[in-house]
Amino acid sequence: MTGGALLGRVPGWLWLSLTGASVLGLLLAALVLPRVIARLPRRWFVDAPPTFRDRLRGAPLRTLARNGSALLLLLAGVMMLFLPGQGVLTILAGLLLSDLPLRDRLARVLVRRGAVRRAVQGLRGAAGVPPFEGI
């Protein structure tokens, strides 16, 4: 079966749903990403943030909501790798919000990519916030 034959079998409502989700994800990323990146501490990539257990003890609902939002951003970012949108930046924002064990290593790898570093530092500059240290 060829790729064209497979695409011809996808119902129209599914294409419309995926297009709507892509546009919604793009709008969400455009609204949320600058705020998330601007609110992070300047030394985010230098200092180790509190652990999930520490955050959960201090503010359980906030921690769960934050990690739920991070999961949504990660999923939207992965979708945007194949659909229109800022996939890598959205994945980065989801990683930064999450309490995943490999978060710091993955975020550093992503943010050190030239285009991503310039975009992230540009968003901080546009918000009037000093650039990140250590990237």
Secondary structure as UniProt FT lines:
FT   HELIX           3..8
FT   HELIX           12..39
FT   TURN            42..46
FT   HELIX           52..58
FT   HELIX           60..82
FT   HELIX           87..97
FT   TURN            101..102
FT   HELIX           103..111
FT   HELIX           114..126
FT   TURN            127..128
//
